Amino acid sequence: MNNIRLKLRLTVLVILCALSLQAQVSPFLLQGRIEFEKRVNLHAQMDEALKGEQDHSWYESIKKSASQFQVTYFDYSFAGNTSLYKPGRENTENKNPFMGEAPASANVVYSKLDSMQSVSQKKVFEQLFLVKDSIRPVHWKITDETRKIAGFDCRRANAIIMDSVYVVAFYTDAIVTPGGPESFAGLPGMILGVALPHEHTSWFATKVLVDDIKEGTLLPPAKGKVVNNKALRESLNRTIGKWGGFGPLYLRSISL
């Protein structure tokens, strides 16, 4: 009897060890939720937009009472090749009473990464647009530089988008879904960090949660005037084309 009990205990121990080993050698994450912190250096953006203007003393007074950085949070849920990026928790520390809502701070982006199609809901002033188009193709150059983000080992990749916007991204192949914040995608794994140095804007993951994403919960937004990316740019150009340095800045922010 003692021998039988011993054999049963050994069998259970072997099974538990095998399950533990399997968990250790299968680190790839197929679904979950990522919180991204978006950080925009508003002072630096405004300084660049006002270059060449003779009098911008009005801005200096605003600058003293406004936060240098606008920090917002977004939740990025993913399952396989489907993802949904939308506004997350509120940040009550933002102090920008005269600058209003930052562009792209309410964006919702639904992506089908296997077909490289997306549906994006974008609020521009008081109008809501529903942008249905393909995901921007990006010619990434992968480097040997590495960095740890939210506990994941990531590799750096560089690219140029929209003809002149320099992008630095960090991705991990431990998360299989080849997506990222906003419309950034196309690397062999999940993008956990994006920096646009000349735009003074960045997105970095603060945490990765192994959430159980139920089938049918990742749905595209449905409200807004239906356009594609080209039509949205043309519409915005008619509205903000005479804004001096602020026009191109706003347009780039909305087009990301």
C-alpha positions as CSV (number, residue, x, y, z in Angstrom):
1,M,0.0,0.0,0.0
2,N,2.8,2.4,0.9
3,N,4.5,1.6,-2.4
4,I,1.3,2.5,-4.3
5,R,0.9,5.8,-2.4
6,L,4.5,6.6,-3.2
7,K,4.1,5.9,-6.9
8,L,1.0,8.1,-7.0
9,R,2.8,10.9,-5.3
10,L,5.7,10.6,-7.7
11,T,3.3,10.6,-10.7
12,V,1.6,13.7,-9.5
13,L,5.0,15.4,-8.9
14,V,6.1,14.6,-12.4
15,I,2.9,15.9,-13.9
16,L,3.2,19.2,-11.9
17,C,6.9,19.6,-12.9
18,A,6.0,19.0,-16.6
19,L,3.2,21.6,-16.5
20,S,5.5,24.1,-14.8
21,L,8.2,23.5,-17.4
22,Q,5.7,23.9,-20.2
23,A,4.6,27.3,-18.8
24,Q,8.2,28.4,-18.6
25,V,9.1,27.5,-22.2
26,S,5.9,29.0,-23.7
27,P,6.3,32.7,-23.0
28,F,4.4,33.9,-26.1
29,L,1.4,36.0,-25.3
30,L,-1.5,35.7,-27.7
31,Q,-4.1,38.0,-26.1
32,G,-4.2,40.6,-23.4
33,R,-4.4,44.3,-22.6
34,I,-1.6,47.0,-22.6
35,E,-1.8,50.4,-21.0
36,F,0.1,53.0,-23.0
37,E,1.2,56.4,-21.6
38,K,1.2,59.0,-24.3
39,R,3.4,62.0,-23.5
40,V,3.5,65.2,-25.5
41,N,5.9,68.1,-24.8
42,L,3.5,71.0,-25.5
43,H,6.0,73.7,-24.8
44,A,8.5,72.3,-27.3
45,Q,5.7,71.9,-29.9
46,M,4.5,75.4,-29.5
47,D,8.1,76.8,-29.6
48,E,8.6,75.2,-33.0
49,A,5.2,76.3,-34.3
50,L,5.9,79.9,-33.4
51,K,9.4,80.1,-35.0
52,G,9.7,83.1,-37.2
53,E,6.8,85.0,-35.6
54,Q,7.7,88.4,-34.4
55,D,5.4,88.7,-31.3
56,H,4.4,85.7,-29.3
57,S,4.4,87.2,-25.8
58,W,0.8,86.0,-25.4
59,Y,2.1,82.5,-25.5
60,E,4.7,83.1,-22.9
61,S,2.0,84.1,-20.4
62,I,0.1,80.9,-21.2
63,K,3.2,78.8,-20.9
64,K,3.7,79.9,-17.3
65,S,0.3,78.5,-16.2
66,A,0.2,75.3,-18.4
67,S,1.9,72.0,-17.8
68,Q,4.9,71.3,-20.1
69,F,3.8,67.8,-20.8
70,Q,0.3,66.5,-21.7
71,V,0.1,63.0,-20.4
72,T,-2.8,60.7,-21.5
73,Y,-3.5,57.0,-21.1
74,F,-4.8,54.5,-23.7
75,D,-5.9,50.9,-23.4
76,Y,-4.8,48.5,-26.2
77,S,-6.7,45.2,-26.2
78,F,-5.6,42.4,-28.5
79,A,-6.5,38.9,-29.4
80,G,-4.6,37.2,-32.3
81,N,-4.6,39.6,-35.2
82,T,-7.4,41.9,-33.9
83,S,-6.8,44.9,-31.7
84,L,-8.6,47.9,-30.2
85,Y,-6.9,51.1,-29.0
86,K,-9.0,53.5,-27.1
87,P,-8.8,56.2,-24.3
88,G,-8.0,54.7,-20.9
89,R,-7.9,56.1,-17.4
90,E,-8.1,59.9,-16.9
91,N,-5.0,61.9,-15.8
92,T,-6.1,64.6,-13.4
93,E,-2.6,66.1,-13.3
94,N,-2.8,67.7,-16.7
95,K,-2.9,71.5,-16.4
96,N,-3.6,73.1,-19.7
97,P,-6.6,75.4,-19.2
98,F,-6.0,77.5,-22.3
99,M,-5.0,74.9,-24.8
100,G,-8.1,72.8,-24.8
101,E,-8.2,69.1,-25.7
102,A,-5.0,67.9,-27.3
103,P,-5.4,66.5,-30.9
104,A,-5.8,62.7,-31.1
105,S,-6.5,62.4,-27.3
106,A,-9.8,60.7,-28.0
107,N,-8.8,58.5,-30.8
108,V,-10.2,55.0,-31.1
109,V,-8.4,52.6,-33.5
110,Y,-9.7,49.1,-34.5
111,S,-7.2,47.1,-36.5
112,K,-7.3,43.8,-38.4
113,L,-3.6,43.1,-38.7
114,D,-3.8,40.1,-40.9
115,S,-5.5,42.1,-43.7
116,M,-3.8,45.4,-42.6
117,Q,-7.2,47.2,-42.4
118,S,-8.4,49.6,-39.8
119,V,-11.4,51.7,-38.6
120,S,-10.5,54.8,-36.7
121,Q,-12.7,57.2,-34.8
122,K,-11.2,60.7,-34.6
123,K,-12.6,63.8,-33.0
124,V,-11.5,67.0,-34.8
125,F,-12.8,70.0,-32.9
126,E,-16.5,69.3,-32.6
127,Q,-16.8,66.9,-35.5
128,L,-16.4,63.1,-35.4
129,F,-14.8,61.3,-38.3
130,L,-14.9,57.5,-39.0
131,V,-11.8,56.7,-41.0
132,K,-11.9,53.4,-42.9
133,D,-8.7,52.6,-44.7
134,S,-5.7,50.3,-44.9
135,I,-3.0,50.5,-42.2
136,R,-0.1,52.6,-43.2
137,P,2.8,50.5,-44.6
138,V,6.0,51.3,-42.8
139,H,9.5,50.3,-44.0
140,W,11.1,49.5,-40.7
141,K,14.9,49.2,-40.2
142,I,15.5,46.8,-37.3
143,T,18.7,47.5,-35.2
144,D,20.7,45.7,-32.6
145,E,19.7,48.1,-29.8
146,T,17.6,46.6,-27.0
147,R,15.5,48.0,-24.1
148,K,13.3,46.6,-21.5
149,I,9.7,48.0,-21.5
150,A,7.0,46.9,-19.0
151,G,9.1,43.8,-18.2
152,F,9.6,42.7,-21.8
153,D,12.9,42.7,-23.7
154,C,12.4,44.9,-26.8
155,R,14.4,45.6,-30.0
156,R,14.6,49.0,-31.6
157,A,13.4,49.7,-35.2
158,N,13.6,53.0,-37.1
159,A,11.4,54.4,-39.9
160,I,10.2,57.6,-41.7
161,I,6.5,58.1,-42.2
162,M,4.5,60.8,-43.9
163,D,7.6,61.8,-45.9
164,S,9.4,63.5,-43.0
165,V,8.4,62.1,-39.5
166,Y,11.2,60.1,-37.9
167,V,9.9,57.2,-35.8
168,V,11.8,55.1,-33.2
169,A,9.9,52.0,-32.1
170,F,10.7,49.2,-29.7
171,Y,9.0,45.8,-30.2
172,T,8.9,42.4,-28.4
173,D,8.5,39.1,-30.2
174,A,7.2,37.6,-26.9
175,I,3.8,39.1,-27.8
176,V,2.8,37.6,-31.1
177,T,0.3,40.2,-32.3
178,P,2.2,42.5,-34.7
179,G,0.5,45.8,-33.6
180,G,1.1,48.8,-31.5
181,P,-0.4,52.1,-30.3
182,E,-2.4,54.3,-32.8
183,S,-1.8,52.8,-36.3
184,F,1.8,51.7,-35.7
185,A,2.3,48.1,-36.8
186,G,4.3,45.9,-39.2
187,L,7.1,44.6,-36.9
188,P,7.6,41.0,-36.0
189,G,5.9,41.4,-32.6
190,M,4.1,43.9,-30.4
191,I,5.3,47.5,-30.4
192,L,5.6,48.6,-26.7
193,G,7.3,51.9,-27.3
194,V,7.2,54.6,-29.9
195,A,9.0,58.0,-29.9
196,L,8.7,60.8,-32.5
197,P,11.7,62.9,-31.4
198,H,11.0,65.8,-33.8
199,E,7.2,65.8,-32.9
200,H,8.0,65.7,-29.1
201,T,5.6,62.8,-28.7
202,S,5.9,59.3,-27.3
203,W,3.9,56.2,-26.4
204,F,5.3,53.7,-23.9
205,A,3.6,50.7,-22.3
206,T,3.3,51.0,-18.5
207,K,1.9,47.5,-18.0
208,V,0.9,44.4,-19.9
209,L,-2.0,42.5,-18.5
210,V,-2.9,38.9,-19.4
211,D,-6.6,39.6,-19.8
212,D,-9.0,37.1,-21.2
213,I,-10.4,38.8,-24.3
214,K,-13.8,37.4,-25.0
215,E,-14.8,36.7,-28.6
216,G,-16.8,39.6,-30.0
217,T,-15.6,42.2,-27.5
218,L,-13.1,43.8,-29.9
219,L,-15.5,45.8,-32.1
220,P,-14.8,48.7,-34.5
221,P,-16.2,52.1,-33.7
222,A,-19.4,53.0,-35.6
223,K,-20.1,56.7,-35.2
224,G,-18.8,59.6,-37.3
225,K,-18.6,60.9,-40.8
226,V,-17.1,58.1,-43.0
227,V,-13.9,59.1,-44.8
228,N,-10.6,57.6,-45.8
229,N,-7.2,59.1,-44.8
230,K,-6.9,61.2,-47.9
231,A,-10.4,62.7,-47.5
232,L,-9.7,63.5,-43.9
233,R,-6.4,65.3,-44.7
234,E,-8.1,67.3,-47.5
235,S,-10.9,68.3,-45.1
236,L,-8.4,69.4,-42.4
237,N,-6.3,71.3,-44.9
238,R,-9.2,73.4,-45.9
239,T,-9.9,74.2,-42.2
240,I,-6.4,74.7,-40.8
241,G,-4.3,75.5,-43.9
242,K,-4.0,79.2,-42.8
243,W,-2.9,78.5,-39.2
244,G,0.8,79.1,-39.9
245,G,3.1,76.7,-38.0
246,F,0.1,75.3,-36.0
247,G,-1.6,73.8,-39.1
248,P,1.0,71.2,-40.1
249,L,1.5,70.3,-36.4
250,Y,-2.2,69.7,-35.9
251,L,-2.5,67.7,-39.2
252,R,0.5,65.4,-38.3
253,S,-1.0,64.8,-34.8
254,I,-4.3,63.8,-36.2
255,S,-2.8,61.7,-39.1
256,L,-0.7,59.4,-36.9
